[in-house]
């Protein structure tokens, strides 16, 4: 036992002396291997060989051996590719790198950690859409040209000590990232960039996180790239990233490709408490409002250049949720939208209320300019469907519609809507002609329950029956008052098996005999009623209003004001006496006054003059 202890001690001493010898040898050799001149030459040559760009820094590198080997460079710059201007691609006030010692003795630079203090990264797209971040030259460019997807290797001729470099961790402190698009003149800037990236080797995945400020909003981010060199050199790579800011949260998982611009394909999730705030954050002030609030998108995105499409997606806005697909194309002056959305329920009440508030908030609505705020919108082609459509008190069943915008004309086409046991369809076209808005529309309703429809649309409960109607109208004006005053067109209405509440036509003879003294009460049932109406110049007129019941018939001509409440009409009520062999008696009468205060009198004078004649047959709404 005592003899073995000296041998163990002897081995320990020999091992310790060997380690000390190695350390002494390294210490003696270190000043020769890692002299400032050698480090400077290797850093400059290898970064230039890797990127194909000129790398410079001011003065000599500052080298520190303790507590670990570090190199500090001042005023470091990596140049832009040819044709991108004299401004450097990256300019760093201070760049500090921790180096691995043993690889340095073998002639290789391996970095354990980078730290970039006050860097400025200048991203730029030229007139041809080429980005200055695409490393087309150097080892990265060679990698892609040789189709090597395994990373840069020493098979590249001549062998490069930078091949498959160990980079380690990179930190950015108080950085600035700017972007300039020469095609559009667009400029953006990220300030106070703080980030940490882990990139173990240049042939492996890179991942990082951090924060920055964009347009006054702090943004946190994280992400990873499976093949960074492939992507930088113009190839493809799996990509994941996420952004979180007060106006917006976004995540993406998929792939990226650098081919004639950046292309993304993958799954995207986006949520915002206020779409209005996001739009303002993107540079389009909208002011305050009750609509365009919370929104979300969850689907599959394909982004190529200025075109974005989202498929197999769910969309949410202001409590309305839809499934479908959308495509957006962004041009220099406008953007276009197309797609298909299917809703379970679509509530337009907030938008109706917002439109009403916009008309009345500044005073008389008649003086508000009639505008179609679509200057920033190019082409629109949307297909919409819903199982239920709500607008204020109105509830409509299954509805299908299209919304198109072409050459400045907005067209809303309702193919079919289930309305109170019947159906409805229609078309509305809006276009700006200088400072004036021109509107044309056609509506058709068939076999609807009149009482329910009027109750929901106008809070009127005085009429029942099953109705069919067509309306063809047009208006034009610079203000909404002008639009209403110029409203003109025709309508045809037919109602079967109904009741008119508040008026008993059987009492009309008594009212005629005592004008101004008789108050109408009761109700009148009819088998069929209808009229052809012509409206224009603030007046609605008819020359064939009729109603037929079991023991009477009514014929009436007249007109009423739309802008003022006056009524002027002439009619004949024919009463049939079934107890007197069906003998008929006519009661001619006139109606005058206002909508709120009207009276009936005997018809002793000439017919009511009319300035209008019915227009042509109403246009049946179609798909045009």
FENDAJO-V793717 format. One record per run of one state. SS is the DSSP state (H for helix, E for strand, L for the rest). FROM is the first residue (numbers start at 1). TO is the last residue. If there is no record, write none. Layout:
ss=SS from=FROM to=TO
ss=SS from=FROM to=TO
This chain:
ss=L from=1 to=1
ss=H from=2 to=33
ss=L from=34 to=35
ss=H from=36 to=51
ss=L from=52 to=54
ss=E from=55 to=64
ss=L from=65 to=69
ss=E from=70 to=78
ss=L from=79 to=89
ss=E from=90 to=99
ss=L from=100 to=100
ss=H from=101 to=105
ss=L from=106 to=110
ss=E from=111 to=125
ss=L from=126 to=130
ss=E from=131 to=131
ss=L from=132 to=137
ss=H from=138 to=145
ss=L from=146 to=165
ss=E from=166 to=181
ss=L from=182 to=185
ss=E from=186 to=201
ss=L from=202 to=205
ss=E from=206 to=214
ss=L from=215 to=216
ss=E from=217 to=225
ss=L from=226 to=227
ss=H from=228 to=232
ss=L from=233 to=235
ss=E from=236 to=245
ss=L from=246 to=248
ss=E from=249 to=258
ss=L from=259 to=261
ss=E from=262 to=272
ss=L from=273 to=274
ss=H from=275 to=281
ss=L from=282 to=294
ss=E from=295 to=304
ss=L from=305 to=306
ss=E from=307 to=317
ss=L from=318 to=319
ss=E from=320 to=330
ss=L from=331 to=334
ss=E from=335 to=343
ss=L from=344 to=345
ss=E from=346 to=347
ss=L from=348 to=348
ss=H from=349 to=360
ss=L from=361 to=364
ss=H from=365 to=367
ss=L from=368 to=368
ss=E from=369 to=369
ss=L from=370 to=376
ss=E from=377 to=386
ss=L from=387 to=388
ss=E from=389 to=391
ss=L from=392 to=393
ss=E from=394 to=396
ss=L from=397 to=398
ss=E from=399 to=406
ss=L from=407 to=408
ss=E from=409 to=419
ss=L from=420 to=421
ss=E from=422 to=433
ss=L from=434 to=435
ss=E from=436 to=449
ss=H from=450 to=458
ss=L from=459 to=462
ss=E from=463 to=463
ss=L from=464 to=465
ss=E from=466 to=477
ss=L from=478 to=478
ss=E from=479 to=479
ss=H from=480 to=485
ss=L from=486 to=487
ss=E from=488 to=501
ss=L from=502 to=504
ss=H from=505 to=513
ss=L from=514 to=522
ss=E from=523 to=536
ss=L from=537 to=538
ss=E from=539 to=548
ss=L from=549 to=551
ss=E from=552 to=561
ss=L from=562 to=565
ss=E from=566 to=577
ss=H from=578 to=580
ss=L from=581 to=582
ss=E from=583 to=594
ss=L from=595 to=597
ss=E from=598 to=602
ss=L from=603 to=624
